Amino acid sequence: MDDATRTELEAAAFRRLRQHLMEDRPDVQNIDLMNLGGFCRNCLSRWYMEAANERGIDMGKEEAREIFYGMPYDDWKAQSHTEASPDQQAAFEKSFRENVGDKG
């Protein structure tokens, strides 16, 4: 497989993951993704921003989140976010430290 085809397939898989998280399963909370998988929608938007910045495209966190979420992040939170339990919050603090550190 050539590099261009590999890149196209990777991009298609990313788009499908985004669709799954944003359209098929918006009920799955970011905190649960982070606690179980070590990443969440915010991580994906941050990775998108970092890839843009590496290519000389000036993009900040809020712009990347709006691109990934398809709307301003605060709008998505108001529509889809639920409050986390104390147990979820404790697990999140541990997972965030282990997987994100100070990049948040």
C-alpha positions, 0 to 999 in steps of 0.5 A, spaced: 500 500 500 502 506 498 503 512 503 497 516 500 492 510 500 494 509 507 493 516 509 486 516 506 484 510 509 487 513 516 483 519 515 477 515 513 477 511 519 478 518 523 472 521 520 468 514 522 470 514 529 468 522 529 461 520 526 461 514 531 462 519 537 458 525 535 452 522 532 451 514 533 453 515 541 453 522 543 451 518 550 457 516 551 461 521 556 468 524 555 469 522 562 467 514 561 472 514 554 478 517 558 477 512 564 476 506 560 480 508 554 485 514 556 482 518 551 476 522 549 473 527 544 477 533 547 484 529 546 482 527 539 480 535 538 487 536 541 491 531 537 487 535 531 490 541 533 497 539 534 497 536 527 495 542 524 500 546 528 506 541 526 504 543 519 504 551 520 497 552 521 495 556 527 489 553 530 487 554 538 484 549 542 477 552 542 477 552 534 480 545 534 474 543 539 469 546 534 471 543 528 471 536 532 464 537 535 461 541 529 459 546 534 462 550 540 464 546 545 460 549 550 454 548 546 455 541 545 456 540 553 450 543 554 446 538 549 450 532 551 454 532 557 452 529 564 454 530 571 460 525 573 459 521 579 465 522 585 467 515 583 468 517 575 471 524 577 476 520 582 478 515 576 478 521 571 483 524 575 488 518 575 487 517 568 488 524 566 495 524 569 497 518 566 494 519 559 495 527 558 499 530 564 500 537 563 497 537 556 490 539 557 
